[in-house]
């Protein structure tokens, strides 16, 4: 295990990847469905279906990538080679997906969108899963892990701002949205390539010998993953987290354009949300040291669920300025949700490592990344179904039923999911005392701490 205390340079070298990584996750969450419906020309249902199928492909790629990286042995380490050789494919697949072909047949267009998303998600898996697997290898200190992920998600929020707020301005530079999205995909894909390479050169893995590598088979490995109760509990919490948050992200641009008729205000709303989140990431780190990671994570769910319901009941009545004010409140919740789950994951991974003597970080992060993408895919698919049922018509004045559908996806639906995550978090068992006992070989408590 690496030294407990890491330098600022080590933390930044690790964290910079997620400037590009979270930029990707955010632009896909905020813009993918709208790009497919309003620019590529897919009907909302088929756009959601393509998104779901493309993400479901990760059922194969994410767990497999984690298993492979656990058993990789090179002079660069187990994880870093995939950052080096996956950087350029990330750029190429971004450019391919956001260059909509001149196809009018809905079936052929759906096939293109599905294939492009599968390629893009595979490229993201090749770099993202090994990157996440670095976390527990860098430090075994309970609070240092929170600090490390504070740096990571400081970079991540900056990437989130780029992914959410720069898309429309870049697209608007060009004469058509098709050309604009194509150039945006290339530009932001280049950013992702560069940040991936910076993490490759800015980190150094602990040397491994072949006898250090895991010996479990694929099925034995994932059986152990799903028998790890703290990890499975956290995985389910995070699945609800991502699904609820992606529903909100996906629909915000629709809400601002069709409820307020002010699409030009979308970048401002997103900037307010994400800048607030950036301010509250270090606050959440300090709070976590006082009250624990679990309770800090629960604050995120409480704020976001209540923000969704306030938007649903009052947003369309009190107007745009009130809505922008709510973005500040919601941003606090987003900020509290960045660091906590990623600081909790390595603790849960150690729960298995202490008992088995094997370290399968890649398998755990492969499943974690899969769940993240699956939650995002379900959110996009559900949004497509509800928009279709409401009679949504791209680039048109929407009917009352379509506006109601947009409001439902913004309000009650994510609120219920996030409230479920808050309740489920109460059953997560590893606090600081339990972790220290675990690392001393003492059995963790069987029920959640107060």
LOMIRO-469581 format. One line per 2 residues: number of its first residue (from 0); their letters; for each residue x, y, z of C-alpha. Coordinates in nm, 4 decimals, m for minus. Example, Ala and Ser with C-alpha at 12.3 -4.5 7.8 and 13.67 -1.06 7.14 Angstrom:
<rs>
0> as> 1.2300,m0.4500,0.7800; 1.3670,m0.1060,0.7140
</rs>
This chain:
<rs>
0> xx> 0.0000,0.0000,0.0000; 0.1207,0.3467,m0.0861
2> xx> 0.2204,0.6022,0.1751; m0.0747,0.7472,0.3593
4> xx> m0.0024,1.1142,0.2904; 0.0048,1.2302,m0.0703
6> xx> 0.1545,1.5514,m0.2070; m0.0549,1.8169,m0.3801
8> xx> 0.1196,1.7301,m0.7083; 0.0220,1.3637,m0.6692
10> xx> m0.3368,1.4533,m0.5936; m0.3604,1.6918,m0.8890
12> xx> m0.1934,1.4410,m1.1195; m0.4594,1.1915,m1.0210
14> xx> m0.7510,1.4350,m1.0234; m0.6924,1.6023,m1.3615
16> xx> m0.8290,1.2995,m1.5486; m1.1740,1.3720,m1.4155
18> xx> m1.1765,1.7206,m1.5658; m1.2173,1.5430,m1.8982
20> xx> m1.3981,1.2412,m1.7557; m1.6684,1.4387,m1.5813
22> xx> m1.6937,1.6792,m1.8742; m1.7846,1.3742,m2.0837
24> xx> m2.0330,1.2404,m1.8302; m2.1970,1.5816,m1.7956
26> xx> m2.2250,1.6729,m2.1611; m2.3782,1.3316,m2.2290
28> xx> m2.6209,1.3794,m1.9413; m2.7235,1.7342,m2.0319
30> xx> m2.7008,1.7227,m2.4120; m2.7057,1.3683,m2.5550
32> xx> m3.0834,1.3196,m2.5717; m3.1462,1.6741,m2.6966
34> xx> m2.8746,1.6356,m2.9615; m3.0300,1.3105,m3.0840
36> xx> m3.3850,1.4510,m3.0985; m3.3320,1.8113,m3.2070
38> xx> m3.0173,1.7875,m3.4237; m2.9731,1.4287,m3.5443
40> xx> m3.3503,1.4042,m3.5983; m3.4422,1.0911,m3.4021
42> xx> m3.7917,1.0594,m3.2496; m3.7717,1.0884,m2.8698
44> xx> m3.8580,0.7227,m2.8038; m3.5944,0.5906,m3.0430
46> xx> m3.3349,0.8351,m2.9151; m3.3957,0.7031,m2.5637
48> xx> m3.3799,0.3438,m2.6891; m3.0466,0.4048,m2.8642
50> xx> m2.9110,0.5616,m2.5472; m3.0260,0.2639,m2.3383
52> xx> m2.8809,0.0011,m2.5734; m2.5540,0.1886,m2.6076
54> xx> m2.5146,0.2124,m2.2328; m2.6301,m0.1453,m2.1738
56> xx> m2.3316,m0.2546,m2.3804; m2.1334,m0.1609,m2.0715
58> xx> m2.2820,m0.4706,m1.9060; m2.0033,m0.6476,m2.0945
60> xx> m1.7286,m0.3881,m2.1234; m1.7115,m0.2381,m1.7723
62> xx> m1.6886,m0.5560,m1.5600; m1.4605,m0.7178,m1.8189
64> xx> m1.2328,m0.4136,m1.8278; m1.2057,m0.4186,m1.4496
66> xx> m1.1192,m0.7886,m1.4506; m0.8564,m0.7383,m1.7232
68> xx> m0.6877,m0.4409,m1.5570; m0.6607,m0.6296,m1.2262
70> xx> m0.4545,m0.8919,m1.4068; m0.2428,m0.6593,m1.6213
72> xx> 0.1297,m0.6463,m1.5470; 0.3453,m0.3922,m1.7339
74> xx> 0.6332,m0.1580,m1.6604; 0.3736,0.1221,m1.6366
76> xx> 0.1590,m0.0659,m1.3852; m0.1828,m0.2274,m1.4012
78> xx> m0.3994,0.0791,m1.4781; m0.1888,0.3462,m1.6483
80> xx> m0.1298,0.1624,m1.9812; m0.4992,0.1926,m2.0582
82> xx> m0.4837,0.5689,m2.0066; m0.1947,0.5936,m2.2513
84> xx> m0.3464,0.3810,m2.5268; m0.7113,0.4793,m2.4702
86> xx> m0.6670,0.8565,m2.4979; m0.6781,0.8850,m2.8791
88> xx> m0.9784,0.6481,m2.9269; m1.1683,0.8716,m2.6831
90> xx> m1.1154,1.1692,m2.9135; m1.2085,0.9749,m3.2273
92> xx> m1.5305,0.8256,m3.0897; m1.6433,1.1633,m2.9517
94> xx> m1.6010,1.3207,m3.2957; m1.7817,1.0266,m3.4612
96> xx> m2.0849,1.0346,m3.2323; m2.1399,1.4090,m3.2519
98> xx> m2.1119,1.4166,m3.6323; m2.4707,1.3333,m3.7255
100> xx> m2.4984,1.1597,m4.0649; m2.7453,1.2810,m4.3330
102> xx> m2.9820,0.9876,m4.2781; m3.3600,1.0372,m4.2844
104> xx> m3.4741,0.6784,m4.2295; m3.5511,0.6504,m3.8540
106> xx> m3.4433,0.2856,m3.8342; m3.1060,0.3460,m3.9995
108> xx> m3.0550,0.6584,m3.7900; m3.1309,0.4612,m3.4736
110> xx> m2.8807,0.1942,m3.5769; m2.6140,0.4617,m3.6341
112> xx> m2.6844,0.6262,m3.2969; m2.6708,0.2898,m3.1178
114> xx> m2.3417,0.1887,m3.2811; m2.1848,0.5301,m3.2193
116> xx> m2.2855,0.5201,m2.8528; m2.1491,0.1670,m2.8120
118> xx> m1.8124,0.2733,m2.9544; m1.8034,0.5883,m2.7434
120> xx> m1.8946,0.4054,m2.4243; m1.6326,0.1387,m2.4927
122> xx> m1.3636,0.4043,m2.5308; m1.4784,0.5644,m2.2050
124> xx> m1.4642,0.2250,m2.0319; m1.1071,0.1520,m2.1445
126> xx> m0.9819,0.4652,m1.9674; m1.2432,0.5253,m1.6977
128> xx> m1.2446,0.1872,m1.5205; m0.8644,0.1602,m1.4790
130> xx> m0.8546,0.5249,m1.3681; m1.1100,0.4717,m1.0941
132> xx> m0.9239,0.1601,m0.9844; m0.6199,0.3701,m0.8942
134> xx> m0.7972,0.5293,m0.5958; m0.7543,0.2630,m0.3237
136> xx> m0.3973,0.1940,m0.4380; m0.2811,0.5499,m0.3666
138> xx> m0.3616,0.5644,0.0067; m0.5203,0.3524,0.2794
140> xx> m0.5856,0.6441,0.5151; m0.9592,0.6902,0.5838
142> xx> m0.9578,1.0735,0.5696; m0.6793,1.1016,0.3095
144> xx> m0.9076,0.9197,0.0681; m1.1645,1.1933,0.1189
146> xx> m0.8982,1.4587,0.0566; m0.7741,1.2784,m0.2557
148> xx> m1.1230,1.2659,m0.3977; m1.1723,1.6308,m0.3029
150> xx> m0.8949,1.7170,m0.5493; m1.0428,1.4791,m0.8044
152> xx> m1.3853,1.6324,m0.7883; m1.2548,1.9858,m0.7779
154> xx> m1.1222,1.9026,m1.1249; m1.4441,1.7151,m1.2006
156> xx> m1.6660,2.0156,m1.1310; m1.4534,2.2335,m1.3574
158> xx> m1.4992,1.9647,m1.6226; m1.8696,1.9570,m1.5484
160> xx> m1.8899,2.3306,m1.6113; m1.7136,2.2850,m1.9455
162> xx> m1.9421,1.9962,m2.0405; m2.2603,2.1780,m1.9467
164> xx> m2.1937,2.5431,m2.0243; m1.9609,2.5429,m2.3283
166> xx> m2.1577,2.3109,m2.5543; m2.4189,2.5619,m2.6712
168> xx> m2.1733,2.8526,m2.7199; m1.9441,2.6299,m2.9296
170> xx> m2.2369,2.5010,m3.1357; m2.3651,2.8562,m3.1930
172> xx> m2.0336,2.9645,m3.3472; m2.1060,2.7555,m3.6555
174> xx> m2.3733,2.8087,m3.9233; m2.5718,2.4933,m3.8401
176> xx> m2.6232,2.2857,m3.5287; m2.4962,1.9777,m3.7144
178> xx> m2.1629,2.1413,m3.7902; m2.1539,2.2958,m3.4437
180> xx> m2.2045,1.9662,m3.2607; m1.9467,1.7965,m3.4834
182> xx> m1.6836,2.0587,m3.3973; m1.7860,2.0536,m3.0306
184> xx> m1.7320,1.6759,m3.0221; m1.3834,1.7158,m3.1668
186> xx> m1.2837,2.0049,m2.9366; m1.4075,1.8496,m2.6130
188> xx> m1.2796,1.5087,m2.7229; m0.9346,1.6666,m2.7543
190> xx> m0.9640,1.8021,m2.4000; m1.0457,1.4522,m2.2753
192> xx> m0.7478,1.3068,m2.4593; m0.5116,1.5639,m2.3062
194> xx> m0.6342,1.5234,m1.9464; m0.6109,1.1440,m1.9785
196> xx> m0.2481,1.1711,m2.0876; m0.1731,1.4179,m1.8056
198> xx> m0.2880,1.1616,m1.5499; m0.0787,0.8912,m1.7179
200> xx> 0.2320,1.1075,m1.6838; 0.1311,1.2561,m1.3462
202> xx> 0.0816,0.9328,m1.1496; 0.2963,0.6357,m1.0596
204> xx> 0.1670,0.2987,m0.9517; 0.3213,0.0789,m0.6864
206> xx> 0.5349,m0.1923,m0.8528; 0.3583,m0.5288,m0.8699
208> xx> 0.4881,m0.8826,m0.9107; 0.2989,m1.1539,m1.0934
210> xx> 0.2364,m1.3318,m0.7632; 0.0604,m1.0150,m0.6377
212> xx> m0.2099,m1.0422,m0.9034; m0.5540,m1.1893,m0.8235
214> xx> m0.6109,m1.5588,m0.8938; m0.9914,m1.5776,m0.8900
216> xx> m1.1734,m1.6596,m1.2141; m1.4100,m1.4052,m1.3690
218> xx> m1.7177,m1.5537,m1.2045; m1.5445,m1.6079,m0.8699
220> xx> m1.4357,m1.2449,m0.8747; m1.7817,m1.1035,m0.9351
222> xx> m1.9411,m1.3487,m0.6955; m1.7145,m1.1993,m0.4285
224> xx> m1.8120,m0.8490,m0.5411; m2.1821,m0.9203,m0.4934
226> xx> m2.1268,m1.0963,m0.1611; m1.9638,m0.7803,m0.0265
228> xx> m2.2653,m0.6364,0.1559; m2.1310,m0.2847,0.2250
230> xx> m2.0248,m0.2494,m0.1378; m2.3569,m0.3754,m0.2773
232> xx> m2.5468,m0.1380,m0.0502; m2.3336,0.1526,m0.1683
234> xx> m2.3707,0.0404,m0.5294; m2.7505,0.0487,m0.5051
236> xx> m2.7404,0.3909,m0.3404; m2.5209,0.5225,m0.6193
238> xx> m2.7448,0.3699,m0.8878; m3.0399,0.5671,m0.7471
240> xx> m2.8195,0.8749,m0.7160; m2.7109,0.8660,m1.0812
242> xx> m3.0563,0.7830,m1.2143; m3.2229,1.0694,m1.0277
244> xx> m2.9491,1.3206,m1.1031; m2.9338,1.2288,m1.4732
246> xx> m3.3104,1.2679,m1.5066; m3.2704,1.6206,m1.3743
248> xx> m2.9671,1.6953,m1.5934; m3.1294,1.5535,m1.9053
250> xx> m3.4449,1.7586,m1.8774; m3.3105,2.0965,m1.7595
252> xx> m3.2370,2.2220,m2.1118; m3.5894,2.1193,m2.2186
254> xx> m3.7404,2.2864,m1.9117; m3.5663,2.6192,m1.9680
256> xx> m3.6384,2.6249,m2.3418; m4.0013,2.5144,m2.3393
258> xx> m4.1344,2.6272,m1.9999; m3.9651,2.9693,m1.9968
260> xx> m3.9045,3.0041,m2.3753; m3.5486,3.1146,m2.2932
262> xx> m3.3022,2.8583,m2.4358; m3.0314,3.1251,m2.4186
264> xx> m3.0469,3.1032,m2.0381; m2.9530,2.7338,m2.0230
266> xx> m2.5746,2.7976,m1.9979; m2.6310,3.0510,m1.7164
268> xx> m2.8522,2.8128,m1.5188; m2.5975,2.5344,m1.5509
270> xx> m2.3122,2.7652,m1.4552; m2.4954,2.8721,m1.1390
272> xx> m2.5662,2.5098,m1.0484; m2.2112,2.3900,m1.1070
274> xx> m2.0207,2.6866,m0.9647; m2.2215,2.6486,m0.6462
276> xx> m2.1357,2.2783,m0.6463; m1.7672,2.3620,m0.6875
278> xx> m1.7771,2.5938,m0.3852; m1.9415,2.3263,m0.1708
280> xx> m1.7117,2.0357,m0.2597; m1.4430,2.1452,m0.0081
282> xx> m1.7212,2.2262,0.2393; m1.8460,1.8682,0.2049
284> xx> m1.4943,1.7360,0.2746; m1.4834,1.9339,0.6010
286> xx> m1.8354,1.8255,0.6942; m1.7459,1.4631,0.6202
288> xx> m1.4604,1.4763,0.8707; m1.7068,1.5994,1.1344
290> xx> m2.0165,1.3859,1.0764; m1.8930,1.1031,0.8508
292> xx> m1.9176,1.0164,0.4842; m2.2607,0.8541,0.4976
294> xx> m2.4397,1.1468,0.6605; m2.2641,1.3884,0.4253
296> xx> m2.3934,1.1862,0.1304; m2.7449,1.1918,0.2758
298> xx> m2.7374,1.5729,0.2839; m2.6950,1.5627,m0.0945
300> xx> m3.0111,1.3551,m0.1390; m3.2202,1.5657,0.0970
302> xx> m3.1332,1.8906,m0.0788; m3.1723,1.7598,m0.4341
304> xx> m3.5036,1.5821,m0.3691; m3.6531,1.8936,m0.2085
306> xx> m3.5183,2.1152,m0.4894; m3.6902,1.8958,m0.7495
308> xx> m4.0265,1.9228,m0.5743; m3.9949,2.3004,m0.5337
310> xx> m3.9240,2.3319,m0.9063; m4.2232,2.1150,m0.9894
312> xx> m4.4728,2.3079,m0.7766; m4.3397,2.6635,m0.8066
314> xx> m4.0852,2.6918,m1.0888; m4.3296,2.7499,m1.3737
316> xx> m4.5375,2.9866,m1.1584; m4.2691,3.2107,m1.0064
318> xx> m4.0608,3.2364,m1.3210; m3.7051,3.2243,m1.4452
320> xx> m3.5369,3.4318,m1.1731; m3.6836,3.2105,m0.9020
322> xx> m3.5663,2.9060,m1.0966; m3.2134,3.0461,m1.1201
324> xx> m3.2161,3.0999,m0.7439; m3.3136,2.7363,m0.6980
326> xx> m3.0081,2.6393,m0.9010; m2.7991,2.7761,m0.6125
328> xx> m2.9859,2.5584,m0.3629; m2.9642,2.2491,m0.5878
330> xx> m2.5956,2.3195,m0.6461; m2.5286,2.2762,m0.2742
332> xx> m2.6780,1.9277,m0.2988; m2.4747,1.8449,m0.6090
334> xx> m2.1578,1.9622,m0.4314; m2.2276,1.7354,m0.1332
336> xx> m2.2747,1.4362,m0.3644; m1.9430,1.4445,m0.5481
338> xx> m1.6798,1.3295,m0.2993; m1.8646,1.1118,m0.0484
340> xx> m1.9479,0.8046,m0.2627; m1.6009,0.7898,m0.4176
342> xx> m1.4416,0.8180,m0.0755; m1.6651,0.5346,0.0480
344> xx> m1.5948,0.2893,m0.2361; m1.2323,0.2048,m0.1413
346> xx> m1.3435,0.1448,0.2184; m1.5984,m0.1078,0.0920
348> xx> m1.3398,m0.2690,m0.1369; m1.1087,m0.3193,0.1608
350> xx> m1.3916,m0.5108,0.3291; m1.3327,m0.7925,0.0777
352> xx> m0.9551,m0.7488,0.0510; m0.9010,m0.7955,0.4261
354> xx> m1.1009,m1.1177,0.4272; m0.9727,m1.2733,0.1044
356> xx> m0.6195,m1.1390,0.0747; m0.6875,m1.0465,m0.2914
358> xx> m0.7176,m0.6948,m0.4286; m0.9663,m0.6757,m0.7153
360> xx> m1.0065,m0.2977,m0.7394; m1.0672,m0.3148,m1.1155
362> xx> m1.3593,m0.5539,m1.0758; m1.5210,m0.3295,m0.8170
364> xx> m1.4711,m0.0127,m1.0193; m1.5815,m0.1905,m1.3357
366> xx> m1.9136,m0.2720,m1.1717; m1.9295,0.0801,m1.0244
368> xx> m1.8796,0.2387,m1.3663; m2.1324,0.0023,m1.5202
370> xx> m2.3950,0.0998,m1.2657; m2.3173,0.4667,m1.3251
372> xx> m2.3712,0.4289,m1.6993; m2.6731,0.2028,m1.6564
374> xx> m2.8387,0.4603,m1.4287; m2.7683,0.7270,m1.6883
376> xx> m2.9072,0.5032,m1.9646; m3.2260,0.4277,m1.7726
378> xx> m3.2758,0.7979,m1.7086; m3.2437,0.8758,m2.0790
380> xx> m3.4764,0.5920,m2.1788; m3.7379,0.6882,m1.9197
382> xx> m3.7172,1.0514,m2.0325; m3.7716,0.9479,m2.3937
384> xx> m4.0787,0.7412,m2.3023; m4.2370,1.0173,m2.0927
386> xx> m4.1663,1.2873,m2.3533; m4.3197,1.0684,m2.6241
388> xx> m4.6255,0.9941,m2.4099; m4.6664,1.3675,m2.3476
390> xx> m4.6598,1.4460,m2.7179; m4.3247,1.6262,m2.7278
392> xx> m4.2391,1.7741,m3.0706; m3.8803,1.8960,m3.1239
394> xx> m3.8280,2.2670,m3.1982; m4.1994,2.3519,m3.1632
396> xx> m4.4404,2.5187,m2.9216; m4.5248,2.2388,m2.6793
398> xx> m4.8719,2.1267,m2.5763; m4.9818,2.1322,m2.2132
400> xx> m4.9342,1.7570,m2.1914; m4.5774,1.7872,m2.3214
402> xx> m4.5004,2.0633,m2.0708; m4.6459,1.8477,m1.7936
404> xx> m4.4222,1.5601,m1.9041; m4.1176,1.7890,m1.8876
406> xx> m4.2194,1.9073,m1.5400; m4.2700,1.5489,m1.4159
408> xx> m3.9205,1.4517,m1.5259; m3.7838,1.7617,m1.3526
410> xx> m3.9740,1.7167,m1.0266; m4.1508,1.4158,m0.8702
412> xx> m3.9715,1.1412,m1.0610; m3.6115,1.2267,m0.9602
414> xx> m3.7308,1.3394,m0.6149; m3.8754,0.9955,m0.5345
416> xx> m3.5620,0.8188,m0.6595; m3.3285,1.0452,m0.4606
418> xx> m3.5414,1.0065,m0.1485; m3.5046,0.6298,m0.1888
420> xx> m3.1267,0.6719,m0.1983; m3.1384,0.8757,0.1233
422> xx> m3.3265,0.5986,0.3045; m3.1070,0.3196,0.1676
424> xx> m2.7915,0.5039,0.2771; m2.8957,0.4474,0.6376
426> xx> m2.8058,0.0792,0.5913; m2.4443,0.1414,0.4869
428> xx> m2.2280,0.0034,0.7685; m1.8725,0.1348,0.7366
430> xx> m1.7977,0.4497,0.9353; m1.4512,0.5532,1.0570
432> xx> m1.4590,0.3334,1.3678; m1.5768,0.0314,1.1681
434> xx> m1.3068,0.0897,0.9098; m1.0307,0.1053,1.1698
436> xx> m1.1530,m0.2187,1.3250; m1.1717,m0.3764,0.9798
438> xx> m0.8110,m0.2851,0.9012; m0.7098,m0.4337,1.2370
440> xx> m0.8806,m0.7580,1.1369; m1.1842,m0.7017,1.3631
442> xx> m1.5276,m0.7734,1.2275; m1.7257,m0.4631,1.1285
444> xx> m2.0551,m0.3925,1.3054; m2.3597,m0.5610,1.1624
446> xx> m2.5883,m0.2606,1.1689; m2.5616,0.0989,1.0547
448> xx> m2.3996,0.3417,1.2996; m2.6125,0.6166,1.4455
</rs>
